[in-house]
Structures are given as structure tokens and as C-alpha cells.
């Protein structure tokens, strides 16, 4: 049985979540990996073409990536 207060538990869970978010995702062997900073080169958004289609890759305020068609 835990003797930690709810506040302590919340901080522990948040800290554990922060550590998990900071870890890089597992990379399958043999796949080419591009760093988003190299890809974006300081821009907030870029256009990626694929065949006849153009996609916009954007960095959000929360530093997440969103791909729009």
C-alpha cells in the first residue's frame, strides 16, 4: 500500500510521462531516418511533393508535427 499523497503521485506520474515523451521512438532496422530539424531547416512549415500531390508539414506551438494535404 502506498503512503504517498495524491499530489506526490500526480508529480510522479507526470515525471514518468515526461521521461517517456523524451525517449526516441524505436526505429525499425533498415528504415531511413530523417531528423525533423534537418528537414525543416528552421522553417515553421514546408511543402512535400509526392507524385502530383503536395503536402504541407507544419510544426505546431507545442512542437508537434502535422501533415496536411
Secondary structure, DSSP 8 states (H G I E B T S, - for coil): -----HHHHHHHHHHHHHHHHHS-----TT-----HHHHHTT-SEEEEEETTEEEEEEE-TTS-EEEE-
